[in-house]
Amino acid sequence: MFQRLTAAGRYAIVEQFDSMVWAYAAVCIEAGVFGLGICVRGEPGYYPVPSWMCCGVTLEVAAHHADELNRDRGLAEEAVEIVSSSMRHGRVRA
């Protein structure tokens, strides 16, 4: 089972990151719990989406949801580049 990000949750994220180039990424929240993170191009790590907004028990389902959300935003290959640039720049934000 995976609790998907609601329309209100998506809107809140879009508002927060409006002036940035960003993409959703599947992340491990804690052992056995997976969710979403927001990667901003060229910034280290990611901003975690709170688990009460979106989480599940498999990385595969979280990754599928992140891909779906990125496609809805018109990002496909660009999302991979954004997430990769965040990974190259350092550690997770906590």
N, C-alpha and C positions, 0 to 999 in steps of 0.2 A: 504494500500500500504506500502511496505517496501523496502527501498533502500538497496540492498544486498552489502556486502563487495566484492570488485572486486579482481581479481587475483593479481593485483599490490598492493592493500591494504593488502591482506594476506601475500604477500612476504615481504612487509615492516615490518609487525608485527613479522613475523618469524625471520627476520634479527635482529630486536631490542631485542627480547627475546630469542635468540638462545642458550645461555648458561644456561637458567633457565628452571625449570619445571613449565609449565603454561597451562592455559585453558581459553577458551572463556566463558563469562557469560552474560546473558541478564541483562541489567541495565536500570534504569530510568534516562534519561538525564535531563529532566525538565518536568514539568507538562504536561502530554499527549504526551510526546515524549520518545520513548524507543530505545535503541541501544545495543552496545556491550561494555564490559569491559574485560580487561585481568587480570586474577587472577594468581599470582605467589605463588607456594606452600610455606606456612609459612610466607608470607609477609602480613602485614595488608592491608585490603581494596583491591582496584583494580585500574588499569590504564585505564582511559576511552578512548575508540576509538572515535576520533572526529566525531561529528554528520554529517559532510559533507561527511564522508566516508561510514557511515552506520547508518540508523535510520528509524523509522516507528512509527505508532500510537498505536500498541498493544504490550503488554508484551509477549503475547502468541506467536506472530510471531517472535519477537526478540529471545525468548527462543528456538523456533524451529530452527532458523538460527544458534544460538550458538551451539546447539546439533549437527546439521549437520556438522558444521565446526570442532567440536571436534572429531566426528566420522571419518571425512576425515583425521585427524591427528593420527588416531589409538587410540583415547581416548574414552572411554565410561564411565564405572564406575569410572575410575581414575579421570576423569574430575570432577565428583561430589566431590571426596575427595580433589582435589586441590582447588576448589571453597570454600568448607567448611572450609579448613584450613585458607584461607584468611579471611573469615568471623569471625572465632574464634580469629584472631589476631588483629582486630581493625577496624577503620573507613576508609572511602573512601579517596582516594588521590584526591586533587582538584588543 
